[in-house]
Amino acid sequence: MMFGRPKAGPSSHLKNVVILVVFSLHFVDILTDKSLSALTVVDNPESTVEDEEVHLDGEGDTEDLEVVQPTLLWQTLKPGQAVPIGSHVRLNLQTGQREVRLGEEQLKYLGDKHREVEDNGKAPLFSTQELKNALKKLKEGVEPETTEQEETAKESVRSQFRPIEELKKDMAQLDILVETDSQIMARLVAQFNGSSASLEERLKVLLDLEYLVHQVDNAQNLASMGGLKLVIESLNSTDHRMQENAAFVLGSALSSNPVVQVEAVDSGALQKLLTMLATPHPMAVKKKVLFALAALLRHFPFAQNHFLKLGGLHVLGELFRGTGGEVLRVRVVTMVYDMIMEKELNSQTGLDIIPDTAHQERLHQYSQISLLPLLAEQGWCGLVPELLESPEHDWREKALRALLAMLRPCRGHFQHDRGLTDVLGALRGQYQELVVMETSLGEEGGYFGEILDLLNTLVLRLK
């Protein structure tokens, strides 16, 4: 975008001429003052090495110095000659002589017709009579005459720029187009809820919302404007892509956001998510639904209690046992482990901090959760050890942590499970070798060493 160029005033040309008059008067000052010039040391006349300010002192009184009038071209300075202030002086290393031409500041004030190089290679300067006439016209207020060619050139320059009024209108329009996140979400919700919106448009709206709701404030604004209920209702869609995207948006909005968690429970999200996990759906849908369920239950004891009352632990057990659900097993076990550790950590923290009403209420809600007994009753003591048979180190690590967390209700079952004893013994031997290899590579206390510590701790506690 190019901005308009302001018009030159009627007397701008005369002002430029007056500046040149003042500049010309500097020539007289050379008779009383020493001149400062830029000295350029060159290896040849075409290449410049370095610039530095120097004093060109005459070989006698300044009144006896001959003042050289610089031009656009380089000319040789003779001994005893001086130059006007602002001229460009250099030392030619091939000839050993100093050379001078007009400086940059001087060139700025020269008119186009005075900067053209004549056939003889020299640029003419303003004559004394020209300067006097220009000064006289300036005093009389006479506007300088312009030729038809100059007017055409001015019009050509004006045509290259847009008027400032048009630019202001464009800027105002840009201000209108700037939207806040809240305005964008309101527009997306309206587009999603529109009767004319196609399936592809709704899918795109859900993806755009998922990007926005990662911010806590945006997720809360989505809930306050009714968008969260639309997302939850979309879980009932018959299109699997719509279900997957809706669960993705819901999980992102619920993550570490208590306000949205409460709104989701009140809107019936917990029941819908459990129903989707308990009924046949593509694996991609179940992954996103499990993600949303974990986000809803995390650090929310009220929702965890309702989850257990609605048979959520049984739903997860069936999901663990289901054919083709191997990729979901580690997620299910991780969710169970997180719920166990949340209650344990909150109970321990309550002994050290200053009690308040909110914390007391949280402790009360966690006390109503009977997760460990239900795990033993519903066969989880035999389910979790199956994860140790996986070749994935990450899966084994999560299974070992879950087994240690479930040790109190499952100790008897673990001690009498010969298969678990054999697996633990084989894994200890395998990870001892991996730790030796890890140590030889200079990685003491590495990942394999951590898994070996978990194995040793579990074996020791089962004795």
Salt bridges, closest charged atoms under 4 A:
ASP29 OD2 - HIS26 ND1 3.36
ASP57 OD1 - LYS34 NZ 3.77
GLU99 OE1 - ARG90 NE 2.85
GLU105 OE1 - LYS108 NZ 3.19
ASP112 OD1 - ARG115 NH2 2.82
GLU155 OE2 - ARG158 NH1 2.53
GLU166 OE1 - ARG162 NE 3.53
ASP170 OD2 - ARG162 NH2 2.43
GLU179 OE1 - ARG187 NH2 3.29
GLU200 OE2 - ARG241 NH1 3.11
ASP208 OD2 - LYS204 NZ 3.19
GLU210 OE2 - HIS214 NE2 2.60
ASP239 OD2 - ARG241 NE 3.56
GLU318 OE2 - HIS314 NE2 3.99
GLU318 OE2 - ARG321 NH1 3.67
GLU342 OE2 - HIS299 ND1 3.92
GLU386 OE1 - ARG329 NH1 3.68
ASP394 OD1 - LYS398 NZ 2.78
GLU397 OE2 - ARG401 NE 3.16
GLU450 OE2 - ARG401 NH2 2.54
